[in-house]
Amino acid sequence: MEFCPRVSGKQNRIRNIFLANVDPDLQSSLLDCMRSPRLVGLDSMNYWIHNKRKSLLKILKRVNIFVANDREARDLTGEHNLIKAAKFLRAGGPEMILIKKGEHGVLFYSDKFIFCLPAYPTDKVVDPTGAGDTFAGGFMGYLSTRRKLDEKAIKKAITYGTVAASYNVEAFGMEKTAELSLEDLENRLFKFKKIVLF
Amino acid sequence: MEFCPRVSGKQNRIRNIFLANVDPDLQSSLLDCMRSPRLVGLDSMNYWIHNKRKSLLKILKRVNIFVANDREARDLTGEHNLIKAAKFLRAGGPEMILIKKGEHGVLFYSDKFIFCLPAYPTDKVVDPTGAGDTFAGGFMGYLSTRRKLDEKAIKKAITYGTVAASYNVEAFGMEKTAELSLEDLENRLFKFKKIVLF
């Protein structure tokens, strides 16, 4: 492994950690550096699912939230039905499974509850690159401000991730996301509620 | 046209009409028989979209609700983005556009509001045949009991269609759907609310 980032003395005390999509062995060595994580999220991709399956399944036992897209969840589990895939993944370690379905929203699965949320409907799709990471950022960012990781907090975190991702797809790369304020998120969340609540 | 159903004296006074998926010319002649429809829904399929496009576009001007699945909406409009497809269809006549996305739920579009609802998540998918028709039945059935077709009524109708369809996919053909009671629908709707509301 050539790329081997170091974790500084301050960073190793970070309590809410998101292991973004890199080699699962690298994710594992990064996690080893952390002193007392409260919440560990992990994202991966098809390349690792096929080429580092064992390492990936091993680190999944150490994470709280596994974030995957629908294709990755199906590839890793061999289950087409996403509820079955989520149950399979849950049995492999993470208490929480978050399956991203792009324009179709997300499916959250845990032993305590299931939550389904559509994507924010937009006809201004310019570039979907990074939408999944933006979602994860909004989701983990919100949870890192919460003391209790209960149903209410998790549902709310998913709505923040969803509106953050909706801004991301409306421009190239980070053009819109980099400028986002909390007010932007709140404004869109307000509109989103009218679109999905009944 | 060999199949030419007749509408009896009683039937032609029915006020809430759903023109299920048959030849659009036949749908049109059936609609001609109706005296004073209040609400007209229409479903179609790719065969008619490709082979009777003109007839289909013509009858769309006479319906209130066009119900299509995502592939049909894309095929008919040439728009991949479903919001754009819905706007295109809206411009062709129907005030309300209801795009069914199978396991991913539905998108409703009108000038007044947009509504997105996931499907009821189930891992007991046995046979999806007829799910779209069951959805339409639950949706139209609920609206036919309402005086006002406002946002609240339409959203509720979509939730009834959704839970009705979820029972349909859990057994072959009409096995489960034929036995459904209103209580069954209400029970699942109660569970569904916990899964989609926040």
Chai-1 contact restraints between the chains, C-beta under 6 A:
chainA,res_idxA,chainB,res_idxB,connection_type,confidence,min_distance_angstrom,max_distance_angstrom,comment,restraint_id
A,N81,B,D123,contact,1.0,0.0,6.0,A-B,restraint_1
A,I83,B,P121,contact,1.0,0.0,6.0,A-B,restraint_2
A,I83,B,D123,contact,1.0,0.0,6.0,A-B,restraint_3
A,K84,B,D123,contact,1.0,0.0,6.0,A-B,restraint_4
A,H104,B,H104,contact,1.0,0.0,6.0,A-B,restraint_5
A,I114,B,P121,contact,1.0,0.0,6.0,A-B,restraint_6
A,I114,B,I195,contact,1.0,0.0,6.0,A-B,restraint_7
A,C116,B,P118,contact,1.0,0.0,6.0,A-B,restraint_8
A,C116,B,P121,contact,1.0,0.0,6.0,A-B,restraint_9
A,C116,B,I195,contact,1.0,0.0,6.0,A-B,restraint_10
A,C116,B,V196,contact,1.0,0.0,6.0,A-B,restraint_11
A,P118,B,C116,contact,1.0,0.0,6.0,A-B,restraint_12
A,P118,B,P118,contact,1.0,0.0,6.0,A-B,restraint_13
A,P121,B,I83,contact,1.0,0.0,6.0,A-B,restraint_14
A,P121,B,I114,contact,1.0,0.0,6.0,A-B,restraint_15
A,P121,B,C116,contact,1.0,0.0,6.0,A-B,restraint_16
A,D123,B,N81,contact,1.0,0.0,6.0,A-B,restraint_17
A,D123,B,I83,contact,1.0,0.0,6.0,A-B,restraint_18
A,D123,B,K84,contact,1.0,0.0,6.0,A-B,restraint_19
A,K155,B,F198,contact,1.0,0.0,6.0,A-B,restraint_20
A,I195,B,I114,contact,1.0,0.0,6.0,A-B,restraint_21
A,I195,B,C116,contact,1.0,0.0,6.0,A-B,restraint_22
A,V196,B,C116,contact,1.0,0.0,6.0,A-B,restraint_23
A,F198,B,K155,contact,1.0,0.0,6.0,A-B,restraint_24
